[in-house]
Amino acid sequence: MFKKNSFLTLLFVLTSVFAFSQSKKVWIELADNAYAKKDFATAAVYYAKVLDDTTVLKNYVLPYEAQIVNLKIKSLFKVPELKVTKRKDSTNTVKETVINSSKYDFIMYRLAQSYRQNFDYKHAAQQYKKCVERKVYPDAPYYYGISLMSLKKYQDALKTFDDYTIGGVGTDSLLKLAAKKQSSCYFALDTLAGRKLIKIKLMDTLVFNRGTSSFAPMYYLNSNKLIFTSARKGGVVTDPEKQDSRYYCDLYQTTLDDTIWQRPINFGRPVNTALHEGAGVFTPDEVMLFTRWSDNNRNEAFIYMARTVDGKFYEAMKLGTNINVPGYKSQQPYVSFDGTKLFFSSNRPGGKGGFDLWMAPINENGFIGDPQNLGGAINTAGDEISPFYHTISNTLYFSSNGLPGLGGLDVFKSSLNVDDSVYSLPKNLNTPINSSKDDAYFIMERLGGNGFFASDRVDCESGHCYKIYEFINEPIKFNLEGLVTDNETGDPIPSALVTIKDVHDGDEPFFIITDDKGYYSTPLKPHMEYFLKAQKTGYFGRADAVATKGKTESELFTRDFQLSKIPEGDIEIEGIEYDFNKYTLRPKSMEVLDKIIEILKINDNLKIELSAHTDARGNDNYNLILSQGRAQSCVDYMISKGIKKNKIVATGYGETKPIIPEEVINKMVPKSPEFETAHQKNRRTAFRVIGESKINIINKTQ
């Protein structure tokens, strides 16, 4: 959300900025000195003064995208051309791109750092958010996430750290720390939140649960594609007359198209054979690892690897004896999201008893090292199977019948402390994930909204057959509320109109009227981005935005609007430039007019007069013609950008409406700085509201 300030205050600051220029230089020097001395409280005060006395923090949010509205172009912070440089690490490898920021960005970042190091996390988060949005300082997201955590906004912090680590642009050490902070966020959410309501759904018999058994769901590169294991009719066999495919496990894949999982596709040969294949997983390089076993020797099961080229598989190869020990079972491989760890279950020698979980490192060339037993915190004298490592939260999910549970195999989770590589005591996921039967093969999408597992909780003919289930966390609810008030007095504005619009135009806009206390509220849909606007006759409308997209927890959004009354006089637009004695707009002038266009789009019920003025030098009639032409150039440009013709009028006043009267100027020393400044003030472009259509609430709510 962008901070909203008074429109009139903005204009006041614009007209007085030059008077503060010298003070700003002093404030910057004082702030820099205080920062160097680690006096962050003092540094924050002076950095804030620099920004508060410019217009750079006076923002508006526009339909479809948020932009900074800065009517003052000639300010202390002249944005230079951005330069791109490359940073190299200790191995002389280019790791990131660093953008040299403008003075404005530097001061905003310093202000955020000062707030944070003075433990003022509320204001630090506000400033870091702006730095993140401007995408100038690569490490700003990390410190933004730290500030959010300090405010107990763990879900927002988790998303911020996730974006930062995925982007991969930042200081190496901070990128590593961000991964650890994600784990802290998950721990905090897990600790603070009560037990979630979870819905369990048995997947359909057309795609997933057809045949005698279906299990081992696993994401295939993304959450919209799954591979799973199933024994069903139509599987791969060598001799159909002697072999019944309903009792041979094969690997299948399916894709989610909108909300429907598509017909499963058997991977076919050479992955699937007349033996059993199952519990597959893909590495980031699209190499599939899976388990293969035979009914002829039930004492052995081995992990195989199948490479792909253009979607076609080479003959599968059995992994080496460091993973597959003859005479024992190694099964259910899982490769971590970054491709550096192979987890699997095995009853090989050296374990705690039964099946244990093991982990083997994978180097950058794909070589799998010697595995290590995950130890007594995870493994027991019973069986531990079907590992799944959730990378963002550094949490290992697995099933065990050697830990206290509800009966049979239960799903547990254990968090890894990445500092000392020690797993926490496993925690039972309890009902409804677990049952009195066997529950295993648990997986979860990146942000934890939903996932899948297998269970034999439903009786079947053979007495024991896995089926695939989906779990969905409790429905996420979003609500929006706020106040609409008079910016100058703080009084509530009753009967103000708040418009809420889907920025992608998928849904129709809807409207809310504030009550006698200026209050409004409404529920919002998930996975949406909204543009908000508050209007009231006699006031400039204000805009904001809110997004439920990407949110994985219920949330109450608060958006307040402070509306400023429309002034009767001119509102000066500084920064409009023309070629000498011409009507032609310069590129800088167009940039300034773009900001006015944005304001008019928000206030589409207003009609304005755009006026141009000259100084008193030159022929009166010529000045009148020149100013009219310049005003018309502005209007023509604004119309070309979507402003309706009936909403704007061009008027050239020449030298007839000076701010500083000619008789006052004539008393000044000719060509002196004071003399030239006075003439410059009279050469201006301005606008004023000359009409306001009534906001028809009845029609808009129909």
Secondary structure, DSSP 8 states (H G I E B T S, - for coil): ------HHHHHHHHHHHHHHHHHHHHHHHHHHHHHHTT-HHHHHHHHHHHHHTSSTT--EEETTEEE------SSS-------EEEEE-TTS-EEEEEE---HHHHHHHHHHHHHHHTT-HHHHHHHHHHHHHHT-STTHHHHHHHHHHHTT-HHHHHHHHHHHHHH--S-HHHHHHHHHHHHHHHHHHHHHS----EEEEE--TTTTS-SSEEEEEEESSSTTEEEEEEE-TT---S-TTT--GGGS-EEEEEEEETTEE---EE--TTTS-SSEEEEEEE-TTS-EEEEEEETTEEEEEEEEEE-EETTEE---EE--TTT--TTSBEEEEEE-TTS-EEEEEE--TTSSSSSEEEEEEB-TT--B---EE--TTT--SS-EEEEEEETTTTEEEEEESSSS-SSSSEEEEEEEETTTTEE---EE--TTT--SS-EEEEEE-TTSSEEEEEE--S--TTS---EEEEEEES---EEEEEEEEETTT--B-TT-EEEEEETTSSS--EEEE--TTSEEEEEE-SS-EEEEEEE-TTB--EEEEEE-TT--S-EEEE--EEE-B--SS-EEETT--B-TTS--B-HHHHHHHHHHHHHHHHTTTEEEEEEEE--S-S-HHHHHHHHHHHHHHHHHHHHHTT--GGGEEEEEEETSS-SS-HHHHTTS-TTSHHHHHHHHHHS-EEEEEEEE----HHHHH-
